[in-house]
Amino acid sequence: MQHGVDLITTLAAALGLALFMGLIAAKLRLSPLVGYLFAGILIGPATPGFVADVALADQLAEIGIILLMFGVGLHLSLDDLLSVRRIAAPGAVVQMAIATALGVGVASYWGWHFGAALIFGLSLSCASTVVLLRALEERGEMDTINGRIAVGWLVVEDLATVLLLVLLPPAAGLLGGGDPDAMAGGTNLWPIVGLTLAKVAAFVILMLVVGRWLFPRLLFWVAGVGSRELFTLCVVATAIGVAYGSAKLFDVSFALGAFFAGMMMRESEFSHRAADESLPLRDAFSVLFFVSVGMAFDPRAFVEEPWRVLAVVGIVMVGKTLAAVGLTLALRYPLDTALTVGASLAQIGEFSFILAGLGVSLGLISPDGRNLILAGALVSIALNSLVFVSIEPIRARLGQRARSLDPLAELPPDVDDSRLAGQIVLVGYGRVGSRIGEKLLEWGAPFVVIEQNRELVEALRSRDIAAVCGDASEPATLAQAHIARARALIVSTTPDSCDLQKTITTARRVNPAVDVALRARDEEEAKLLESQNIGRVFSPETELSLGMLGYLFERLGKSG
C-alpha cells in the first residue's frame, strides 16, 4: 500500500539538516539560528537538489510560533503586560509609523508606486516575536522589566498588524491593487475596522472572563489524574486549540490566541510545570520556523540587488533600532531599557512574511519585492544576536552616566533620614513584594523598595513610600537604598530576575550584619540557593507545607 510521507520527509530533512548546520554555526561561534536559516536555504526551492514541501514547513513553523507564544504567556501575567502599557503602546505605534515612513521613502525613491511602497514599509515595521523570545531566553532576560517591555511592545505590534491584515484587502483598490473584489470594497473601510475591533475585543473579554476561570481549573483537574502524559497533552491541546479557535472565530492570529491562552493558564499553580512540560516541543518546532524562513528565500537577491538588500537591512537594523531607542528615552526610561528594546526590534519575521505575501496576492507588490523583504529578514535574524552583544560595551561605558540623569534612580531628597536607618531593603514589589510591603506599612517598619518598573516606583512615591528604580545587583542602586544602614535585605523576586550572588555579596561587603531573606521558584532551586549559604531561602512548597502543618496542629490541639 502506498503511503504519503511528505510530512515525515520534510521533518526529517528540516530537523536533520538544521542540527548539522546548527552545530557548524556553533563551532564557528555564531548563533545556531544562522545554521537553521542556511539549512532552510539548502532544502528550499531556490537551490538545487532536494526540495522539501514549503507549505508543510510553513504549517509546522506555525505550530512552533503557537507553542512559543503560549510559553511566553505562561511566564507573563496580565498584570505584567499592563504594567508596561505606558511605554509599549505608544512606543510600538510610533515606531511602526517611523519604520513604515522610512520604507515608503526608500521604495518611492526606487520608483515603486505608493501601494507597493506602503506594503514594503509596513513589512519592515513589525519585528519577529519568535526571534525576540529566543534572544531573551538565551540571555535570561525573559522575567526582567526590560524583557517584559520588549514583549509588550511586540504584542502591541502584533495587534496592530492583525488590524492591517484585515484592512488591506478592501483597501487594495485605493492603493493600486489588481484584485477586482478589493477595488469594489475599497471605499467602505469603517464598518470593517469596527467589526475587526469588535472581534478582537470579544476575544480578549472571553479570555479574561471565561479563560481565566476555565484554564487553571482544567489544568488542576488533569493534574489530579496523576498522568504526566495527559498533563502534557492538556497543555499542548489547549495551546493549539485556542490558537486555532481564535483565528477562525475572531480573526485573531494564531500567535496572539496562544499568547492569551498561556497568560490565562498562568493563573494556575501548575503553570511552571506546564511551561517545563511543553519546553522540548517548543524548542523543536521553533527550529522549524527558522528553517521555513530560509526555504522561502531566493539567494539571487544578494547578487542581483545587493544595494537594495543593504537598504532593507539598514532600515530594519539601524532605522528601527535608533527610532526605538529614541522613543524609549523620550518616554523617560533609562538607557539600559532603550538599548534592550532597540536590539529586540532590529529584525523582522513572521508577520512581515504574511504582509508581503498578502501584498503579492493583492497585486500590490511584486514577488521580487517580497524577496527583498525575505532577504532583510534573513540577514537581520542572523545578525540579531550580534546586536545584543554589541550593546553590552555601550551599557558598561554609558550606563553610570545615564543613571545619574535618571530622577527615579535616586531617592527623593525629602525622604526623612530616620527612615533610612535600620530600614528593610525590599527588592521587587510584585505579588510577593507588595504583600510584604503592605504588612511593613501596617507595622510602621521603615523600608525602601528597589524596583525596575518605573510605573511602580512612581506609584509608590505618590504614596510616600521610599522607592528607587534600578537593578539591585548594581552597587549604586543598593547605595541609594542605604544598604549600609539597613537591618535586612529581602529579595522577593525570583532568582532569574536579578543576579542574587552579586546583590548579596555587595550588600554584605558594606553591611556584614545585614539579614538576608530570598525567594526561590521551587524546592530544587531552594536547595541550590541554600547550598551557597547566602541567606534564608523560602520556597512555595516549603512554606505551604509548614502552613498546612500549623493548621493541622492547631486543629488537633483544639480537638485534644
PyMOL commands that set and color helices and strands:
alter all, ss='L'
color gray80, all
select helices_A, chain A and resi 6-27+32-42+54-75+78-83+85-109+114-125+129-138+145-171+180-184+190-225+228-250+254-265+271-295+300-304+306-330+335-344+350-361+367-404+407-409+417-420+431-443+454-462+475-480+483-485+495-497+500-510+523-531+540-559
alter helices_A, ss='H'
color red, helices_A
select strands_A, chain A and resi 424-427+447-451+467-469+488-491+515-519+536-538
alter strands_A, ss='S'
color yellow, strands_A
deselect
rebuild
show_as cartoon
